[in-house]
Each structure stands twice: as structure tokens, then as C-alpha cells.
Amino acid sequence: MVNGANCNIFTYNYSREKGTGPLGCMPDDGDIVLHSQYSYANLFEQNWCEFIQADDVHGNNGPYNAFIRNVIKDHNGYWNNIELINAPNTAILGNVTTLDYSSTLPIVTDGSTSFSTDRFGTWIQEGQTYETGTIFTHNDLAAPGGVFIRDACSLLDYSYFYDNNPDFAIGYTFPALGPPMLEVTGSIPAKDRYFSNQKTYIHPSKLTKHPVVVTVEQKNSSGTLFGNIDHWEDTWQNYPIPIPPEDPLEFQLRLGSTHAFRADQNLNGGEKFRLWETNTGDKYFLNHNEFIVDENLSGIVARHHPAVDGTVTIRNEFLSAPSGTNPVNDVIEFKDHG
């Protein structure tokens, strides 16, 4: 991160074998790096990397960078630390680092570095609560028995980006890294994919084109929502129309795809289906109508109007008939509109 980069989020990434020599990062450089020039307010959360560093190569780093629940361990299995130079008001919570206090501290600082928050977790002993337990900073763990305290700590700061487990991490605990060490998965999808045949993840909704959210309603002539509609999904699937204060009926449809909807075919309060109307003002008089999903489509409404009583005469009238036929006995099939 350099040139004043700010308000970026890096989460659930796996990095290894960071040193590439003169044309890239040097072996002693970090793979998560604040590279000065006032990079500020960036979030690094639940990443598995080899070394986290804020250097002073180009001057000062900005404030309010946050490192939450990262694991700092290299591809050979050695634990590393976090080194922060000229990084004021940094927040560090629940990072799993080296505890080899004979060689280095988990968090090494220099220059103007200060902490807005420094907490690995809280050790809750018998009779205590999370609020009354003992708070341990990351460097507090660099002492004899620190590994046992680390495994006993809890941290209620789960994530500063996700409210719950993201789709790509289903099957992993939330959070996946950091305290409580004995209860979390202790790995992330990107790391596990590296050691499998699946090297990347794409959410199904992103495989072709992004989805468009379309609201579907059905209203009578007075504008009241009612009834059910059908959506073709290899067969007609029935959906009730929600009545406020319930949330509206929404479909996530692929951009450019075609979808068929069918309005309620029954007589409701003396009213029957009249037409479909889209949010763009287009009108379709076929009941089981097909809609092409474009970026402008956000809603469709099936509108019902009063049915009219009356008599309709339908007849076949042949100007000429083949020899031997009797047109009077021919059958006329009638299908209601839609």
C-alpha cells in the first residue's frame, strides 16, 4: 500500500513464498505492507500471510490502519511477527503471531507508531465475564506460558467488514482465524484451495453476468396487492404475493436471461388479469409472458381489471367446404386469454 492508498479492505487472502529477488519484493519484505506515503484507514482482516510490515521507505504511514485476526506464518511453518514503523493510531486485534520471545516480540514498533487498540483477547477465568476478564495485548503473550494463555483467550470482535459468514466461507467457523484458538476452523478457503485442485472461487451468481433484482407484484384495479403468481423453473412454481409490511417478492435474475411469469388466472372479486406492466412502462397482454432481463428492469406488475358480463357468439364460417364434409359439426376450441 503506497501513494496515500486509503479505505481499502483485504480479507480472506492466502499469501506464501513472498521473496522474489531484485525484480520484486525482497526476502525480508512483508507480503502485507504499508509502504509509506501516508497510506491510511485500510483494513486487513482474516488473511494468512508470512510477514506484516509498515515501513518508512517513502516517509510516514497514515493513521487508522487495522489488522484484525490475521495469521502470520510462513510456508515452512515458521511463525513471524508484525513490524510497524511510523504507523500512528493502528488497531491490532486477535492476530496470531510468533511467541518466540527469545528472538523478537510479536509486535515490533518504531518511530511514530501508536495503537488505538492492541488486544489479542480476553482470558476469562472462573467467576469472570468477558467484561471483567484479563485483557492480553499481543506482546503480553511473549512470556513463558504465553501459548497456553493464547489458547484460552476469547475475542468478541469477529469482523469489521462482514456481519456473518460470507458465501465462500460456508463450512468454516465465523470467524475462521484468531481467538478462541481452540474453537475456530484455523484456516481459510484460499489456503485450503491452494492445496487442492480448485485454485480459485467464483460465486455462482458471477459465473456469467451479474444478477438483476426484479420485484414482482400483482394488483387489482384499486391498487391492492393480492393472490399468487407463477414463475417458470422447468415447471410452474407458485409464489404468494407478500402483503405489507412483509418484504416484497424479489427475484435475482441473470442479466440478459429470459424469464416467464404467469399471473393469477382465477376470477378474483369480479376481476381478471388484464396486462403485465414493467417499471419502464412497457405493457404485455399475454398472461404467461416472457421477459428479457436488462439493466433497466427492476419491477413488473400483473394488473387485474373488472370482468365484463356479456354474450359472445363464436362460429365457424366456411366460404367453401371440401366435398363430403359437414362444417356445421366442426368443433371450435375456446381458450381464455392468457
C-alpha positions in Angstrom: 0.0 0.0 0.0 1.5 3.3 -1.1 0.7 6.7 -2.5 -1.9 7.5 0.1 -4.0 4.4 -0.5 -6.9 4.5 1.9 -10.2 2.9 2.9 -9.3 -0.5 1.2 -10.3 -3.9 2.6 -8.2 -7.0 2.3 -9.8 -10.1 3.7 -9.6 -13.9 3.5 -6.4 -13.9 1.3 -3.6 -16.5 1.4 0.0 -15.5 0.6 3.2 -17.5 0.6 6.8 -17.6 -0.7 6.9 -13.8 -0.6 10.6 -13.1 -1.6 11.2 -13.0 -5.3 14.5 -11.1 -5.6 15.6 -7.8 -7.2 12.7 -7.6 -9.7 10.1 -8.0 -6.9 9.8 -8.0 -3.1 13.0 -8.9 -1.3 13.0 -11.9 1.1 12.9 -9.7 4.2 10.0 -7.6 2.9 6.4 -8.2 4.1 3.7 -9.6 1.9 1.2 -7.3 3.6 2.9 -3.9 3.5 2.1 -0.3 4.3 4.8 1.3 2.1 4.6 4.8 3.5 3.5 7.9 1.6 0.6 8.2 4.1 -1.4 5.1 3.4 -4.3 5.3 5.9 -7.6 3.7 7.1 -7.1 0.3 5.5 -8.4 -2.9 6.9 -6.5 -6.2 6.8 -8.7 -9.0 8.2 -8.6 -12.8 8.4 -5.6 -13.1 6.0 -3.0 -15.8 6.2 0.4 -14.3 5.3 4.1 -14.6 6.1 5.0 -11.1 7.4 3.1 -7.9 8.1 5.1 -4.7 7.8 4.6 -0.9 7.8 7.9 0.5 6.6 9.4 4.0 6.3 10.9 3.7 2.8 8.9 6.7 1.5 8.2 8.5 4.7 5.3 8.2 7.1 2.3 5.9 7.1 -1.1 7.3 7.8 -3.3 6.6 10.9 -6.2 4.2 11.5 -5.0 1.1 9.7 -6.4 -2.0 11.2 -5.0 -5.6 11.4 -7.7 -8.0 12.6 -7.4 -11.8 13.1 -4.6 -12.4 10.6 -2.2 -15.4 10.9 1.5 -14.6 10.3 3.1 -17.9 9.5 5.3 -18.8 6.5 5.1 -21.7 4.1 7.8 -23.6 6.0 5.8 -23.5 9.2 7.7 -20.7 11.0 5.8 -18.0 12.9 6.6 -14.4 12.2 5.7 -11.0 13.7 4.2 -7.6 12.8 6.6 -4.7 12.3 5.1 -1.2 12.4 7.2 1.9 11.7 5.7 5.4 11.6 2.1 4.0 11.8 0.1 6.1 14.3 -3.3 5.1 15.7 -3.1 1.5 14.4 -5.6 -1.1 15.6 -4.5 -4.7 16.1 -6.8 -7.3 17.4 -6.5 -11.1 17.5 -3.5 -11.6 15.3 -1.8 -14.9 15.6 2.0 -14.3 15.5 5.3 -15.6 16.8 5.6 -16.2 20.5 9.3 -16.8 20.4 10.1 -14.0 22.8 13.8 -15.0 22.9 14.3 -13.6 19.4 11.6 -11.0 18.8 8.3 -9.6 20.1 5.0 -10.4 18.3 4.6 -6.7 17.6 7.7 -4.6 16.9 7.3 -0.8 16.7 9.4 2.2 15.9 9.0 5.9 15.0 5.6 7.5 15.5 3.7 4.2 15.8 1.0 4.1 18.4 -2.1 1.9 19.0 -5.7 3.0 19.1 -6.3 -0.7 20.1 -4.0 -3.5 21.0 -5.8 -6.6 22.2 -5.2 -10.2 21.4 -8.0 -11.3 23.5 -9.6 -11.7 27.0 -8.8 -14.5 29.4 -12.0 -15.4 31.2 -11.3 -17.3 34.4 -13.9 -18.8 36.8 -16.3 -16.3 38.1 -15.4 -13.7 35.5 -17.2 -12.4 32.4 -15.8 -11.1 29.1 -16.0 -7.6 30.6 -14.2 -8.5 33.8 -11.6 -10.9 32.4 -8.0 -10.1 31.9 -7.1 -8.4 28.7 -3.9 -9.5 27.0 -2.1 -7.5 24.3 -0.2 -9.3 21.6 3.2 -8.7 23.4 1.8 -9.8 26.7 1.8 -13.3 25.2 5.6 -13.2 24.7 6.3 -14.8 28.0 6.6 -18.3 29.5 3.2 -19.9 29.2 2.0 -17.4 26.6 0.9 -20.2 24.3 -1.5 -21.5 26.9 -2.9 -18.1 27.6 -3.3 -17.5 23.9 -5.4 -20.7 23.5 -7.6 -19.7 26.4 -8.4 -16.1 25.2 -11.6 -15.0 23.6 -12.3 -12.0 21.3 -15.8 -10.8 20.5 -14.6 -8.6 17.7 -15.4 -11.1 14.9 -15.2 -8.9 11.8 -15.2 -5.2 10.8 -16.4 -6.0 7.3 -18.8 -9.0 7.4 -21.9 -9.3 9.5 -21.9 -13.0 9.2 -20.1 -15.8 7.3 -19.6 -14.9 3.6 -20.9 -17.3 1.0 -17.4 -18.5 0.0 -16.6 -19.5 3.6 -19.6 -21.7 4.3 -18.4 -24.7 6.3 -15.8 -22.6 8.2 -16.4 -21.0 11.5 -17.1 -17.3 11.8 -14.6 -16.0 12.5 -12.2 -18.5 10.9 -8.9 -17.3 12.4 -7.8 -15.9 15.7 -9.2 -16.4 19.2 -10.8 -18.5 20.6 -8.0 -20.6 19.1 -9.4 -24.0 20.1 -12.9 -23.3 18.6 -12.3 -21.6 15.2 -11.5 -23.5 12.0 -7.9 -22.2 12.0 -7.8 -21.9 8.2 -9.4 -20.0 5.4 -10.8 -21.2 2.0 -8.0 -19.6 -0.1 -5.3 -21.5 1.9 -7.2 -24.8 1.6 -7.8 -24.3 -2.1 -4.1 -23.8 -2.6 -3.5 -27.4 -1.5 -6.4 -28.7 -3.6 -7.3 -28.8 -7.4 -9.6 -25.8 -7.1 -7.3 -22.8 -7.2 -10.0 -20.1 -7.2 -13.5 -19.4 -6.1 -16.3 -17.7 -8.2 -19.7 -17.3 -6.7 -22.3 -18.9 -9.0 -24.1 -15.6 -9.5 -20.8 -14.2 -11.0 -20.1 -17.1 -13.4 -21.8 -15.4 -16.4 -23.4 -12.0 -15.8 -24.3 -10.2 -12.7 -27.9 -10.7 -11.3 -30.6 -8.1 -11.5 -33.1 -7.9 -8.7 -36.7 -7.7 -10.0 -39.7 -7.1 -7.8 -42.9 -8.9 -8.9 -46.3 -7.6 -7.8 -50.0 -8.3 -8.6 -52.6 -5.6 -8.1 -56.3 -5.3 -8.6 -57.9 -2.2 -10.1 -57.8 -0.3 -6.8 -54.0 -1.0 -6.5 -54.3 -3.6 -3.7 -51.8 -6.4 -3.7 -53.3 -9.9 -3.7 -53.1 -13.5 -4.8 -50.2 -15.6 -6.3 -48.1 -15.6 -9.4 -46.1 -18.4 -11.1 -42.5 -18.4 -12.3 -41.3 -21.0 -14.8 -38.5 -23.1 -13.4 -38.7 -26.2 -15.6 -42.2 -26.2 -14.3 -44.5 -23.5 -12.9 -43.6 -22.6 -9.4 -46.2 -20.7 -7.3 -45.3 -17.7 -5.2 -47.7 -15.8 -2.9 -47.6 -12.1 -3.2 -46.5 -10.6 0.2 -48.7 -8.1 1.8 -47.1 -5.1 3.5 -45.4 -4.8 6.0 -43.8 -8.0 4.6 -40.9 -7.6 2.2 -41.9 -7.6 -1.5 -41.4 -10.7 -3.7 -38.0 -10.4 -5.4 -36.1 -12.5 -7.9 -32.4 -12.3 -8.7 -32.3 -12.9 -12.4 -29.3 -13.1 -14.7 -28.7 -10.1 -16.9 -29.7 -11.0 -20.5 -31.7 -14.0 -19.5 -35.4 -14.7 -20.3 -38.0 -15.5 -17.6 -41.6 -16.4 -17.9 -44.2 -15.2 -15.3 -47.9 -16.1 -15.1 -50.4 -14.0 -13.2 -53.3 -15.5 -11.2 -55.8 -17.0 -13.7 -58.8 -17.0 -11.3 -61.6 -14.6 -11.1 -60.9 -12.5 -8.0 -63.5 -10.1 -6.7 -65.0 -9.9 -10.2 -61.7 -9.1 -11.7 -59.3 -11.0 -14.1 -55.8 -10.5 -15.4 -55.6 -7.6 -17.9 -51.8 -7.0 -18.5 -48.3 -7.0 -17.3 -46.7 -3.6 -16.8 -42.9 -3.0 -16.2 -41.3 -0.2 -14.2 -40.2 1.2 -17.6 -43.9 1.5 -18.8 -43.9 -1.5 -21.2 -47.2 -3.4 -21.3 -47.7 -7.1 -22.2 -51.2 -8.6 -22.6 -50.2 -12.2 -22.7 -50.6 -13.7 -19.2 -47.7 -16.2 -19.2 -45.4 -13.6 -20.6 -41.6 -13.9 -21.2 -39.5 -11.0 -20.0 -35.9 -10.3 -21.2 -33.9 -9.1 -18.1 -32.0 -6.0 -18.9 -30.3 -3.4 -16.6 -33.4 -1.2 -16.6 -35.8 -3.9 -15.4 -36.4 -3.6 -11.7 -40.2 -4.4 -11.3 -43.2 -5.9 -13.1 -46.8 -5.8 -12.0 -49.7 -8.0 -13.1 -52.7 -5.8 -13.2 -56.3 -7.1 -12.9 -59.4 -5.2 -14.2 -63.1 -5.9 -13.7 -64.5 -8.6 -15.9 -67.5 -7.7 -18.1 -70.6 -9.8 -18.3 -72.0 -10.4 -21.8 -72.7 -12.9 -24.5 -70.1 -13.7 -27.2 -71.1 -15.7 -30.3 -68.3 -17.7 -31.9 -68.8 -19.6 -35.1 -67.0 -21.1 -38.0 -68.0 -19.7 -41.3 -66.6 -21.6 -44.4 -66.8 -19.9 -47.7 -66.4 -23.3 -49.3 -66.1 -26.7 -47.8 -64.4 -29.8 -49.2 -66.7 -32.4 -50.7 -68.2 -34.8 -48.1 -67.6 -32.5 -45.1 -70.2 -31.0 -42.8 -68.9 -27.7 -41.4 -71.9 -27.4 -39.1 -70.5 -30.2 -36.9 -66.9 -28.8 -36.7 -65.6 -28.2 -33.2 -64.3 -24.8 -32.1 -62.0 -24.8 -29.1 -62.0 -21.7 -26.9 -59.2 -20.8 -24.5 -59.4 -17.9 -22.0 -57.0 -15.1 -22.6 -53.6 -16.0 -21.2 
